[in-house]
Amino acid sequence: MIVVTWNIQWGRGVDGRVDLKRMVDTARQMGDFDILCLQEVADNYPGLAGAGTDNQFAQLAALLPGFHATEGVAVERHTPGLGRQRFGNMILSRLAPSQVLRHQLPWPADPAKPSMPRMALEAVFDVDNGPVRIVTTHLEYYAARQRAAQVEALRALQVEAAGHASGAKPANQAGRPFEPRGRDGRAILCGDFNCDAKDPPIARLQEPLGSAPSWTDAWTIANPGQARPHTVGVYDFAQWQGHAHCFDFFFVSQDLAQGVKRVEIDGLTQASDHQPLLLEIDLTR
């Protein structure tokens, strides 16, 4: 399986131009992906430079015919004169997900910091040797307290999912909402975590989870001893004031670690203020 994750900044490149086709083409140039995970997808947000009133969820789905489009809306509002506005994450996949879960992340009050609701979008795929979960998220940028709470929620989510592997499977529920579907701790977690690789939340995310398989940074598995390239602010000096960071990650559950084949970062594209990442993983191992 090949997975690409990218904070696309609603399709806006360093040149100020919004071009969703450029995003998809750039991701395809990295590799023939099976799953594309995106953050900062906008619908009817003219307040975002260049976004206009377009429904980017629909536009991205149209750019990948044959793929299954799964929306993860973190922010949904109705604004006088504009109507419904949405902002969040998206998963586009060759294989239809067997189930989709949308997890609203904690948003503790912090009046001193600007913030917005955040969520984790989970799609479960049935592969040859069992279910695998793809989770993409975009954590809070300004408020460290909220970001820490969101990391704790992602840890709890992993424990919850692992518990479903041995949970009760009610009979005679085919075709009904109670019909059991596969879900366990085997998972890939990716997205924009809005903190650097050496920051405490990244270490906390990877601490042991008891009986559940813990999260492991896929970059360190695929590229041991190699310096991690920056993933944001590499070319956009105006927004990031010349400070580049490593904010974007792939984590895999410990039981998938041996299947990680490569993790790469496209350090050349300027189609967003973030750089896209690619993970290739053998799910049969």
SETOR-178858 format. One record per residue (C-alpha): x, y, z; residue in one letter. Coordinates in Angstrom, 2 decimals. Layout:
N
<<X,Y,Z>,'a'> ...
//
This chain:
285
<<0.00,0.00,0.00>,'m'> <<1.20,3.50,-0.85>,'i'> <<-0.20,6.39,1.19>,'v'> <<0.44,10.10,0.63>,'v'> <<-0.38,12.74,3.23>,'t'> <<-0.38,16.48,2.59>,'w'> <<-1.59,19.68,4.18>,'n'> <<-2.65,21.36,0.94>,'i'> <<-3.51,24.80,2.44>,'q'> <<-6.81,24.74,0.46>,'w'> <<-4.76,24.25,-2.72>,'g'> <<-2.81,27.48,-2.34>,'r'> <<0.80,27.40,-3.43>,'g'> <<3.70,29.61,-2.44>,'v'> <<2.93,31.56,-5.62>,'d'> <<-0.47,32.48,-4.17>,'g'> <<-2.38,30.47,-6.77>,'r'> <<-5.06,27.99,-5.72>,'v'> <<-4.85,24.93,-7.99>,'d'> <<-6.24,21.62,-6.77>,'l'> <<-5.24,19.81,-9.95>,'k'> <<-1.66,20.82,-9.28>,'r'> <<-1.94,19.21,-5.84>,'m'> <<-3.25,15.91,-7.22>,'v'> <<-0.68,15.86,-10.04>,'d'> <<2.14,16.53,-7.59>,'t'> <<0.98,13.74,-5.29>,'a'> <<0.80,11.35,-8.25>,'r'> <<4.35,12.25,-9.25>,'q'> <<5.53,11.05,-5.85>,'m'> <<4.04,7.60,-6.44>,'g'> <<1.03,5.63,-7.63>,'d'> <<-0.79,6.11,-4.35>,'f'> <<-3.60,3.89,-3.11>,'d'> <<-4.68,6.40,-0.49>,'i'> <<-4.38,10.18,-0.43>,'l'> <<-4.87,11.94,2.92>,'c'> <<-5.39,15.68,2.82>,'l'> <<-5.67,18.40,5.42>,'q'> <<-7.01,21.96,5.05>,'e'> <<-9.74,21.29,2.50>,'v'> <<-12.22,24.17,2.23>,'a'> <<-15.84,24.51,1.16>,'d'> <<-17.24,28.02,0.68>,'n'> <<-14.53,29.92,2.55>,'y'> <<-13.87,33.14,0.59>,'p'> <<-12.05,34.49,3.64>,'g'> <<-9.19,32.12,2.85>,'l'> <<-6.98,33.73,0.19>,'a'> <<-7.94,32.41,-3.22>,'g'> <<-10.37,29.77,-1.97>,'a'> <<-13.54,31.54,-3.09>,'g'> <<-16.84,29.78,-2.59>,'t'> <<-15.75,26.49,-4.19>,'d'> <<-16.58,23.13,-2.64>,'n'> <<-13.11,21.63,-2.67>,'q'> <<-14.31,18.30,-1.27>,'f'> <<-16.36,17.81,-4.44>,'a'> <<-13.63,19.16,-6.71>,'q'> <<-10.99,16.82,-5.31>,'l'> <<-13.32,13.85,-5.65>,'a'> <<-13.87,14.77,-9.32>,'a'> <<-10.11,14.96,-9.91>,'l'> <<-9.71,11.32,-8.84>,'l'> <<-12.42,9.36,-10.66>,'p'> <<-12.58,5.78,-9.47>,'g'> <<-11.41,6.74,-5.99>,'f'> <<-13.71,6.77,-2.99>,'h'> <<-13.94,10.19,-1.35>,'a'> <<-14.36,10.39,2.43>,'t'> <<-14.89,13.80,4.01>,'e'> <<-13.83,14.75,7.50>,'g'> <<-15.32,18.11,8.43>,'v'> <<-13.82,19.68,11.53>,'a'> <<-15.44,23.10,11.14>,'v'> <<-19.03,23.48,9.89>,'e'> <<-20.86,26.77,10.14>,'r'> <<-23.75,28.66,8.62>,'h'> <<-22.88,32.28,7.95>,'t'> <<-25.37,34.98,6.89>,'p'> <<-24.83,35.87,3.26>,'g'> <<-22.70,32.79,2.63>,'l'> <<-24.62,29.78,3.90>,'g'> <<-22.88,26.57,4.93>,'r'> <<-19.11,26.66,5.31>,'q'> <<-16.91,23.62,5.93>,'r'> <<-13.20,23.04,6.56>,'f'> <<-11.31,19.88,7.38>,'g'> <<-9.66,16.69,6.17>,'n'> <<-10.24,14.19,3.39>,'m'> <<-9.28,10.61,2.46>,'i'> <<-9.38,9.47,-1.16>,'l'> <<-8.88,5.74,-1.65>,'s'> <<-8.89,3.14,-4.42>,'r'> <<-10.62,0.68,-2.12>,'l'> <<-13.97,1.49,-0.56>,'a'> <<-13.71,1.72,3.22>,'p'> <<-15.65,-0.94,5.11>,'s'> <<-16.54,1.73,7.63>,'q'> <<-15.77,5.36,8.40>,'v'> <<-15.50,7.00,11.81>,'l'> <<-15.23,10.72,12.46>,'r'> <<-13.69,11.61,15.80>,'h'> <<-14.08,15.17,17.07>,'q'> <<-10.95,15.97,19.08>,'l'> <<-10.93,17.85,22.40>,'p'> <<-11.23,21.62,22.24>,'w'> <<-10.68,22.88,25.80>,'p'> <<-11.34,26.57,26.24>,'a'> <<-8.29,28.80,25.92>,'d'> <<-9.47,32.41,25.52>,'p'> <<-5.92,33.71,25.11>,'a'> <<-5.32,31.73,21.92>,'k'> <<-7.07,31.66,18.53>,'p'> <<-8.24,28.15,17.73>,'s'> <<-10.78,26.09,15.85>,'m'> <<-12.38,22.64,16.18>,'p'> <<-10.18,19.71,15.14>,'r'> <<-10.99,16.11,14.22>,'m'> <<-9.45,12.78,13.22>,'a'> <<-10.89,11.05,10.18>,'l'> <<-10.70,7.24,10.27>,'e'> <<-11.35,4.91,7.35>,'a'> <<-11.15,1.14,7.87>,'v'> <<-10.12,-1.02,4.92>,'f'> <<-10.46,-4.78,4.67>,'d'> <<-7.24,-6.17,3.21>,'v'> <<-6.18,-9.78,2.74>,'d'> <<-5.04,-10.40,6.32>,'n'> <<-7.59,-8.31,8.19>,'g'> <<-8.70,-4.70,8.70>,'p'> <<-6.30,-1.77,8.67>,'v'> <<-7.24,1.72,9.81>,'r'> <<-6.09,4.90,8.09>,'i'> <<-6.40,7.93,10.36>,'v'> <<-5.61,11.47,9.25>,'t'> <<-5.69,14.55,11.43>,'t'> <<-4.66,18.18,11.80>,'h'> <<-3.91,19.27,15.34>,'l'> <<-4.22,22.74,16.86>,'e'> <<-1.46,25.22,15.98>,'y'> <<-1.73,28.12,18.41>,'y'> <<-2.88,26.51,21.65>,'a'> <<-0.42,24.02,23.14>,'a'> <<-2.96,22.96,25.79>,'r'> <<-5.43,21.94,23.12>,'q'> <<-2.76,20.15,21.09>,'r'> <<-1.73,18.14,24.15>,'a'> <<-5.35,17.16,24.80>,'a'> <<-5.72,16.09,21.19>,'q'> <<-2.65,13.85,21.43>,'v'> <<-4.20,12.17,24.48>,'e'> <<-7.38,11.61,22.47>,'a'> <<-5.42,9.96,19.67>,'l'> <<-3.79,7.65,22.20>,'r'> <<-7.18,6.76,23.67>,'a'> <<-8.56,6.17,20.20>,'l'> <<-5.85,3.59,19.55>,'q'> <<-6.69,1.77,22.78>,'v'> <<-10.38,1.81,21.88>,'e'> <<-9.78,0.41,18.41>,'a'> <<-7.54,-2.38,19.71>,'a'> <<-10.29,-3.35,22.15>,'g'> <<-12.74,-3.86,19.29>,'h'> <<-10.65,-6.78,18.04>,'a'> <<-11.80,-8.93,20.94>,'s'> <<-15.18,-7.31,21.52>,'g'> <<-18.53,-9.05,21.28>,'a'> <<-19.83,-9.73,17.77>,'k'> <<-23.65,-9.75,17.88>,'p'> <<-25.30,-12.26,15.57>,'a'> <<-28.22,-11.78,13.17>,'n'> <<-27.42,-8.13,12.49>,'q'> <<-26.51,-8.31,8.77>,'a'> <<-27.59,-5.19,6.92>,'g'> <<-28.33,-3.31,10.15>,'r'> <<-26.31,-0.62,11.97>,'p'> <<-25.35,-3.20,14.63>,'f'> <<-23.69,-5.43,12.02>,'e'> <<-20.10,-5.99,13.24>,'p'> <<-17.30,-4.73,11.02>,'r'> <<-13.60,-5.38,11.49>,'g'> <<-11.63,-2.83,13.51>,'r'> <<-8.50,-3.29,15.59>,'d'> <<-5.19,-1.69,16.49>,'g'> <<-3.48,-2.15,13.10>,'r'> <<-3.32,1.39,11.81>,'a'> <<-1.55,4.22,10.04>,'i'> <<-1.84,7.70,11.53>,'l'> <<-0.81,10.72,9.47>,'c'> <<-1.26,14.43,9.05>,'g'> <<-0.14,17.82,10.29>,'d'> <<0.58,17.68,14.02>,'f'> <<1.66,21.33,14.29>,'n'> <<4.66,20.54,16.46>,'c'> <<8.23,19.53,15.71>,'d'> <<9.64,16.03,15.80>,'a'> <<11.55,16.76,19.02>,'k'> <<8.62,18.41,20.81>,'d'> <<7.06,16.63,23.83>,'p'> <<3.69,15.82,22.16>,'p'> <<5.42,13.66,19.54>,'i'> <<7.24,11.68,22.21>,'a'> <<4.04,11.41,24.24>,'r'> <<2.09,10.06,21.27>,'l'> <<4.58,7.17,20.99>,'q'> <<4.61,6.14,24.65>,'e'> <<3.40,2.59,25.44>,'p'> <<-0.35,1.95,25.42>,'l'> <<-0.57,-1.16,27.55>,'g'> <<-2.19,-4.00,25.64>,'s'> <<-2.76,-1.87,22.51>,'a'> <<-0.02,-1.53,19.87>,'p'> <<1.72,1.78,20.36>,'s'> <<2.42,4.39,17.69>,'w'> <<5.86,4.49,16.05>,'t'> <<7.32,7.21,13.83>,'d'> <<7.57,5.64,10.37>,'a'> <<10.37,8.00,9.28>,'w'> <<12.75,6.61,11.92>,'t'> <<11.94,3.05,10.81>,'i'> <<12.51,3.67,7.11>,'a'> <<15.41,6.12,7.45>,'n'> <<17.38,5.21,10.60>,'p'> <<19.97,7.81,11.51>,'g'> <<18.93,10.18,8.71>,'q'> <<18.04,13.77,9.44>,'a'> <<14.38,14.50,8.86>,'r'> <<13.77,17.20,6.23>,'p'> <<11.56,20.12,7.14>,'h'> <<7.95,19.83,5.99>,'t'> <<6.59,23.37,6.40>,'v'> <<7.99,26.84,5.82>,'g'> <<10.62,25.53,3.42>,'v'> <<9.69,28.01,0.68>,'y'> <<6.92,30.16,2.15>,'d'> <<9.01,32.72,3.99>,'f'> <<6.17,35.24,4.27>,'a'> <<3.86,33.07,6.39>,'q'> <<6.57,31.28,8.32>,'w'> <<8.99,34.21,8.61>,'q'> <<11.95,32.15,7.56>,'g'> <<11.40,29.42,10.17>,'h'> <<11.00,25.91,8.76>,'a'> <<9.65,23.03,10.87>,'h'> <<8.92,19.30,10.82>,'c'> <<5.17,19.24,11.48>,'f'> <<3.98,16.43,9.19>,'d'> <<4.27,12.75,10.10>,'f'> <<3.40,9.15,9.41>,'f'> <<3.01,6.94,12.46>,'f'> <<2.31,3.21,12.26>,'v'> <<1.06,0.90,14.95>,'s'> <<3.83,-1.26,16.37>,'q'> <<2.38,-4.39,14.78>,'d'> <<2.85,-2.83,11.31>,'l'> <<6.36,-1.49,11.88>,'a'> <<8.17,-4.35,10.18>,'q'> <<6.18,-3.73,7.01>,'g'> <<7.40,-0.15,6.51>,'v'> <<9.40,-0.08,3.26>,'k'> <<9.99,3.63,2.66>,'r'> <<9.01,7.10,3.80>,'v'> <<9.85,10.01,1.54>,'e'> <<9.30,13.75,1.63>,'i'> <<8.94,15.78,-1.55>,'d'> <<11.25,18.65,-0.72>,'g'> <<10.93,20.40,-4.08>,'l'> <<7.28,21.21,-4.64>,'t'> <<5.99,24.68,-3.80>,'q'> <<2.33,23.83,-4.41>,'a'> <<1.54,24.36,-0.68>,'s'> <<3.29,25.82,2.34>,'d'> <<3.71,22.18,3.44>,'h'> <<5.63,19.38,1.73>,'q'> <<3.85,16.07,0.97>,'p'> <<4.98,12.77,2.50>,'l'> <<4.76,9.24,1.08>,'l'> <<4.65,5.95,2.96>,'l'> <<5.04,2.56,1.30>,'e'> <<4.10,-0.34,3.56>,'i'> <<3.74,-4.10,3.17>,'d'> <<0.61,-5.02,5.07>,'l'> <<1.20,-8.77,4.72>,'t'> <<4.16,-8.78,7.09>,'r'> 
//
